[in-house]
Structure formats: C-alpha cells, structure tokens
Amino acid sequence: MLALTSATGKLGSAVLSAILDNNLIDPKSLVVCTSSDPSTPKLQHIRDKNITIRHADFDSPSTLRTAYTGCTSLFLVSAPQISLDYNDAPLWSGREKHHRAAIDAALAVGVKHIYYTSLAFASPSKAGVMRAHIRTEAYLRDLEKEGKVGVTVIREGLYNESWALYFGYYFGLKEERRKEVVVAGDGKVSWTAIADMGFATAKILSEARDKWAGKMVYLSQKKSWSLRDVARMVSEVKGEEVKLKVVSRKEYEDYYVSEKSMERASVEWWSSTYDALEDGECEINDSTLEDILREAGREPKALEETIREMMK
C-alpha cells in the first residue's frame, strides 16, 4: 500500500492522475491522505476510483498514524504552509516540522520507504525556499543510515506554471500593465511542466523500491530559460515590450513591500531565490526525467508553450 499526501495539490494531483491514467498502480493499493473531510464532494472523483481516502493533519500526529496504517510506502509532498519558513525560522519551526511529523508517524506504523519531494536547487543552496527541504532531507538521510527506513529524494523541477512568481509576481497575466518587471537577479532555469514531473514521479513510485532507494534525482528537463527569456516570451504574447529590470535584493524587497503592498517577511524570504538563480543553481543536468518521458514516447513541454497557454 502506498500513502499519497497532497493528492489534490498541483503536483500531487498530477502524480495521482498519471498513476491512474497509465494504470501504473492498482487503485486498491493507494491511500490518499488529505487534511480535508474525506467525505467532501470535491474528493468524489477519487472515491469513484475505489481509492481509500483518510484524514491526515500535519498538526495532529494521531491522524497521520491512522492514515498511514497498513501502508508500506509514503509519498510525502512538501507542506504548503510557507509562512512557517519566514524570518529565518529555526530548526523544527519551519515547514520541516510538518515533514518530520509525517515521517515519524510513518515510521511508527511500519512504513518501509519514503519518497520525499524536494526542489531543484543546489546543496547547499542560497535560496530560503530550500531551507525546510534541506533540513528534511538531512533528517531522512540520518534515518536511512540508521536502517530505519528506505529513502528516495525527488528534487522536482521549478514548475513551468510558476514562471509568473519568479517574474516579479506577474500574476495578473492578461490584466498586467507593467512595462518593466523588477527582479533581484537572473539565471538559467530548467523549467519543467507539472504534468511531465507528475508522470515521471508516478513512474518512480510504481517501480521496485530498490531501484530508487538511497537516491536523489532531479526531475527537470535539460533545456533552460532565463527570466530575460521569459520577458521576451511575455512581450511576444502581449504584442508589446515588457522589460526585465534587475536590482539589488534590498531594492527588490522595498519595491514590492512599498509599491505592491506585499508582506515584508514573505518578500524577504523569497528574494534569496534570486541569489540562487544568479549562481546557476536551477540549471539542471540530470537526464532522469527526459529518460522516463522518452521511454513513454513523450518529450518535455517547452516553457514558451506554457506561457502562451496561461496568457491566452
């Protein structure tokens, strides 16, 4: 039995869909763990597949143990509560405290292998967004060395669909009127579509645990694009030039706090991502994703295709 967390989130739902659409794992061998009420109508499509649904709350260890009972493997998608990481959260105060709660609950009920979704940055990383991931990876490696659990770390690529976040919170898309977008750095990124990562992840989950045990793989395509490339693509779709302006982190933080009324703790946490981009942390040279897609007769989706779809 495989327990799946965050199966209604962007990545988790893509993984579940890939499993089901490609008949990779028997639905009766899956347990979807959700913080929602398992009887909610929004999960009816999962119930219709004869998949077990159990309540699991990161803040309630007993619900985690109950949810994972009878499972031999756990697919742990990183927790979404990024605000826990703000203000340089000390160890076990950031999102890693939720990850540890899930890991400890899994071990308590006899789970033998944990697949953890991290992010496609370097180790060590300058990006604050990686802090909780690196702490979680270290905890898992210690448990693995002690022989308590098998571990596979899947460093998922930066989503094609997240380009607007990196491109100066460009969330308005069609309504955006900015002719110049302020960022705190630039560098090549191996942007990768969620559906492609979902499929590759599903394939890993469906194969023998020993094949991936003890490994850390990056699921990113090899082609990369900079934020200047993004500006060019956005300009082409809009039919007018949108320029990229690179400033210091302090200028970036002050701009989005004062001009866009964003929370300072959030902007400060995020701004370190640009230091990582400048260092080339997100230009990935790992063929795992492309190899898996090629075996299935697929190719990675290009970033420009995603941008066109999102903006049209």
C-alpha positions in Angstrom: 0.0 0.0 0.0 1.2 3.5 -0.9 0.1 6.5 1.0 -0.1 9.7 -1.0 -0.1 13.2 0.5 -1.3 16.4 -1.1 -3.1 14.4 -3.8 -5.4 17.4 -4.5 -2.4 19.9 -4.9 -0.8 20.8 -8.2 2.0 18.2 -8.1 0.1 15.6 -6.0 -2.9 15.6 -8.3 -0.7 15.3 -11.4 1.0 12.3 -9.8 -2.3 10.6 -8.9 -3.7 11.3 -12.4 -0.6 9.8 -14.1 -0.8 6.7 -11.9 -4.5 6.2 -12.8 -4.4 7.3 -16.5 -1.5 4.9 -17.2 -2.5 2.0 -14.9 0.8 2.2 -13.1 -0.5 1.1 -9.6 -3.7 -0.7 -8.7 -6.1 1.9 -7.2 -6.8 -0.6 -4.4 -3.2 -0.2 -3.3 -3.4 3.5 -2.9 -4.4 5.6 0.2 -5.0 9.3 -0.4 -4.3 11.3 2.7 -6.0 14.7 3.0 -6.4 17.4 5.6 -10.0 17.9 4.2 -13.0 15.9 5.3 -12.7 12.6 3.4 -16.4 12.7 2.6 -16.3 16.1 0.9 -17.8 16.2 -2.6 -14.5 17.6 -4.0 -13.0 14.2 -3.5 -15.8 12.3 -5.2 -13.7 11.7 -8.3 -11.1 9.9 -6.1 -13.8 7.8 -4.4 -15.2 6.8 -7.8 -11.8 5.1 -8.5 -12.2 2.9 -5.4 -9.3 4.6 -3.7 -9.2 4.7 0.1 -9.3 8.3 1.4 -8.1 9.0 5.0 -7.9 12.2 7.0 -4.4 13.3 7.8 -3.4 16.6 9.5 0.2 17.6 9.9 -0.7 19.3 13.3 -2.3 16.1 14.6 0.2 13.2 14.7 -2.5 10.7 15.7 -4.4 11.3 12.4 -1.1 10.8 10.5 -0.5 7.4 12.2 -4.1 6.4 11.5 -3.8 7.5 7.8 -0.6 5.6 7.2 -1.5 2.4 9.0 -1.2 -0.6 6.7 1.0 1.3 4.2 4.5 0.1 3.3 5.5 3.3 1.4 4.8 7.0 1.8 4.9 9.7 -0.9 5.4 12.9 1.0 4.8 16.1 -0.8 6.4 19.1 1.0 4.0 21.1 3.1 2.4 24.2 1.6 2.5 26.5 4.7 5.4 28.6 3.5 4.8 31.2 6.2 6.3 28.8 8.7 9.6 29.4 7.0 9.6 33.2 7.3 12.0 35.2 9.4 14.8 32.6 9.3 12.7 30.0 11.2 14.9 27.9 13.5 15.2 24.2 13.0 11.9 22.3 13.5 10.0 25.6 13.4 9.7 25.8 9.6 7.8 23.5 7.3 10.2 20.8 8.2 8.3 20.3 11.4 5.3 19.1 9.4 7.5 16.9 7.3 9.1 15.4 10.5 5.6 14.8 11.9 4.7 12.8 8.8 8.0 10.9 8.8 7.8 10.0 12.4 4.2 8.8 12.1 5.1 6.7 9.1 7.9 5.0 11.0 5.7 4.4 14.0 3.3 2.3 11.9 5.9 0.4 10.0 6.3 2.3 6.7 9.4 0.9 5.0 10.1 3.5 2.3 9.6 7.3 2.0 9.6 9.2 -1.3 10.1 12.9 -0.5 9.6 15.8 -2.9 12.2 18.5 -2.6 13.1 21.3 -5.1 15.6 21.5 -7.9 18.1 23.8 -6.3 21.7 23.1 -5.3 23.1 21.7 -2.0 23.9 23.8 -0.1 21.6 26.5 -1.6 21.3 30.2 -1.2 17.5 30.0 -1.6 15.5 30.4 1.6 12.8 28.2 -0.1 15.2 25.3 0.2 15.8 25.6 4.0 13.0 23.3 5.0 13.8 20.9 2.2 17.4 20.5 3.1 16.6 20.0 6.8 14.1 17.3 5.9 16.5 15.6 3.5 19.1 15.6 6.3 16.7 14.0 8.8 15.7 11.4 6.2 19.3 10.5 5.5 20.0 10.1 9.2 17.1 7.7 9.5 18.3 5.9 6.4 21.8 5.5 7.8 20.3 4.0 11.0 18.5 1.5 8.9 15.1 2.7 10.0 13.6 3.5 6.5 14.4 3.5 2.8 14.6 6.9 1.2 14.3 8.4 -2.2 14.5 12.2 -2.6 12.9 13.6 -5.7 14.0 17.1 -6.4 11.1 18.3 -8.5 12.0 21.0 -11.1 10.7 24.5 -11.0 7.3 24.4 -12.5 6.7 25.9 -15.9 3.5 27.1 -14.4 5.3 29.0 -11.7 7.2 31.4 -14.1 5.0 34.3 -13.0 6.1 34.0 -9.4 9.8 34.4 -10.4 8.9 37.0 -13.0 8.1 39.7 -10.4 4.8 38.2 -9.1 3.3 38.6 -12.6 0.1 37.0 -11.6 -2.3 39.4 -13.4 -1.3 37.9 -16.7 -3.9 39.4 -19.1 -4.6 42.3 -16.8 -0.9 43.2 -16.2 0.0 46.7 -17.3 3.7 46.8 -16.2 6.1 47.6 -18.9 9.0 46.8 -16.7 9.3 43.9 -14.2 11.6 44.2 -11.2 13.6 41.2 -10.0 16.6 40.7 -7.8 18.7 38.5 -10.1 18.6 36.3 -13.2 19.9 33.0 -14.3 19.1 29.9 -16.3 16.3 27.7 -15.0 15.4 24.2 -16.2 11.6 24.9 -16.1 9.5 21.8 -16.3 5.8 21.2 -16.7 3.9 19.8 -13.8 2.3 17.1 -16.0 5.8 15.9 -17.0 7.0 15.8 -13.4 3.8 14.1 -12.4 4.3 11.4 -14.9 8.0 10.8 -14.1 7.2 10.8 -10.4 4.4 8.3 -10.9 6.7 6.0 -12.8 9.3 6.1 -9.9 6.6 5.3 -7.4 5.3 2.4 -9.5 8.7 0.7 -9.8 10.5 -1.5 -7.4 11.6 0.4 -4.3 15.2 -1.0 -4.6 15.7 0.7 -7.9 15.4 4.2 -6.4 16.4 3.5 -2.8 19.1 5.8 -1.5 19.0 8.1 -4.5 18.4 11.7 -5.0 17.1 12.5 -8.5 16.3 15.8 -10.2 13.2 15.7 -12.3 13.9 18.6 -14.7 14.3 18.9 -18.4 17.7 19.9 -19.5 16.7 22.9 -21.7 16.8 26.1 -19.6 15.5 29.6 -19.9 16.4 32.8 -18.1 14.0 35.5 -16.9 15.1 37.6 -19.8 13.8 34.8 -22.0 10.6 35.0 -20.1 10.3 38.7 -20.7 10.8 38.1 -24.4 8.1 35.4 -24.4 5.7 37.6 -22.5 6.4 40.5 -24.8 5.6 38.3 -27.8 2.3 37.2 -26.4 1.2 40.7 -25.4 2.4 42.3 -28.6 4.4 45.0 -26.6 7.7 45.0 -24.9 7.9 44.1 -21.3 11.4 44.7 -19.9 13.3 43.0 -17.1 14.9 45.2 -14.5 17.5 43.6 -12.2 18.1 45.4 -8.9 19.6 44.5 -5.6 17.8 42.3 -3.1 17.2 45.3 -0.8 15.7 47.4 -3.7 13.6 44.4 -4.7 12.2 43.9 -1.2 11.5 47.6 -0.7 9.8 47.9 -4.1 7.3 45.0 -3.6 6.6 46.0 0.0 6.0 49.7 -0.7 4.7 49.6 -4.3 2.8 46.3 -4.2 1.8 46.2 -0.5 3.3 42.8 0.0 4.2 41.3 3.4 7.9 42.1 4.1 8.6 38.7 5.7 7.3 37.0 2.6 9.3 39.1 0.2 12.5 38.8 2.2 12.1 35.0 2.3 11.6 34.9 -1.4 14.2 37.3 -2.5 17.1 34.9 -1.7 15.8 32.8 -4.6 17.4 35.2 -7.0 20.8 34.7 -5.4 20.4 31.0 -6.2 19.4 31.8 -9.8 22.4 34.1 -10.2 24.6 31.2 -9.1 23.1 28.8 -11.7 21.5 26.5 -9.0 18.5 25.9 -11.1 20.2 24.9 -14.4 19.9 21.1 -14.0 21.9 18.5 -15.7 20.1 15.3 -14.9 18.6 13.1 -17.6 16.2 11.2 -15.3 13.0 13.0 -16.4 13.8 13.0 -20.1 14.8 9.3 -20.0 11.5 8.4 -18.4 9.5 10.5 -20.8 11.4 9.2 -23.8 10.6 5.6 -22.8 6.9 6.5 -22.9 7.3 8.3 -26.3 7.0 11.7 -24.8 9.0 14.9 -24.8 9.2 17.7 -22.2 6.8 20.6 -22.6 8.6 23.8 -23.5 8.2 26.9 -21.3 7.0 29.1 -24.1 4.1 26.8 -24.7 3.0 27.1 -21.1 3.4 30.9 -21.1 1.3 31.2 -24.2 -1.4 28.9 -22.8 -1.5 30.8 -19.5 -1.6 34.2 -21.0 -4.2 33.4 -23.7 
